[in-house]
Each structure stands twice: as structure tokens, then as C-alpha cells.
Amino acid sequence: MEILNVVEPASNFGDLFGAVASGFMALLLLSLVYFAVRDGEASLAIILGIGFVFLTLVCIGASTNYLTPDPPKYEVLITDMSAFDTSKYEIIAQRGKIFVVEEAQSNAVTTR
């Protein structure tokens, strides 16, 4: 296997921006829930509370995507398929004689 090119993952700035923006909107909704409860507006507080929970989940999802980047991909030329290590690499795509592979994710659970 001959490595021709390393394809680095794209920047996750959009996920970071989404996490920060939805976090600020969730905090704004939380403050609006406080004022609605203080003023005795129960139905408005419930609606704003549901929006707060939704935006909090969006913030958690976006921050999780930001904190777990995609693994790098490699464009390789495989001369002998029988010598290709399928336990270490996983074939993603093929373009003619060039294969795009990435490191295989181990699903093994380790116990202590």
C-alpha cells in the first residue's frame, strides 16, 4: 500500500458557531422563562421552557460535533489486495486504481 495523499478533515467552525449561538439563545430563553414565571404567565413560560430545552439539546449536539472531528482520509494505491490490512484500514471509496481509506474505528470495549 502506497500513500499518495492525506485528506485532512474540514474545519468545524460552523459547529462551534452553532453551539455558541444556540447556547446564547437558550440563555436568553431561560431569562424570558424567569420573567414569565415572575409575572404569572404560565402558558408563555411553558412555551418558552420547551424552546429552552430544544435549544439546549441543539447546543449539546453542535458542541459534540465540534469536539469529535472526522478522522483523516488517505488516498492510497493498493498493489496487493491480499496484503491490505482490513483490521487497521477501511475502504471508503474507489476512483479507478486509487482507493480512499481511513483508519478503522475499533468497537471493542475494554474492561478493567
N, C-alpha and C positions, 0 to 999 in steps of 0.2 A: 504494500500500500504506500503510495507516494502522495504526500500532502501538497496540493497545488496552491491553495488559497485558504485563508481563515476568514470567515464571515462573522464579524463581531455583531452582537445584537444592537438594535437601535436604542436610542436614548429613551428613557422612561419619564421624560419631563412632563408629558401630558398626564400621566398617572399621578405624579406629585402635585401638579397644579389642581387636578380634580379632587385630590384628597384634601388639600388645604382649602380650596373654595367651598367644598361641601361641608367641611368642618366649621368654617366661619358661618355659613348659612344655618347649620344646625345649632350653633351657639346663639345666633340671632333668634331662631325659632324658640329656643329654650327660654330666652328672656321674654319673648312675647307670651309664652305659656304662663310664666310667672305673673306678668301683668294682667292676663286674662283671668287667672285664678284669684288674684288680689281684688279685681273689680267684680267678681261674681259671675263672670261669663263662662258658664260650664261648657256649653256646646262649642264655643270658639276655642276653649282650652283643649278640648278633646281633639278637635280637628288639627290644631297646631301641634299637639303632642304626637299625633300619628305622623305628621310631617317631620317632626324632630326625629322620631325613631327611624323613619325611612332614610333621611339624610345621614343619620349616624351610621346606618348599615352601608350606604354608598361610600362614605368616608373610609370605613374599615376595609371595604373591598378594594378601593383605589389604592390605599396605602399598602395593602397586601400585594397587589400587582407591582407596586413600585419597589417593595423590599425584596421580591423574589424575581430577579432578572432572568431572561431567557439564556440558556447555555449557548456558547459559541458553536457555530456550524463549520464544518470543514469540507472543502471541495477536494476530492481525492481521486486518484487514478488507481484502480484495483487491478493488478495484473494477474493475480491468482486468487479466485474466489474461495478456494478451499483453505487458503491461509488467512482469510479475513476473520478477525476476532469478533464474532457476533455477541459475545458476552460483554465486550467493552464498548463497542460502537453499534449504532443503529442507523440503518439506511433510511434517509428521509425522502430523497428524490434522485432521479437519474436523468442526465442530459447527455445522451449519446454514450460515450465511454467515461464520462465524468460522473461520479457519484457524490451526492451531498449527504454527509453523515454527521451525527452528533454523538456525544458520549451518552451511553445508555444509563438511564436512571435506575438505580438499584432499589427494588421494592422490598428488600429483605429487612425484617425487623430484628434489631439486636436486643437481646435481653441481658440483664446483669446477673 
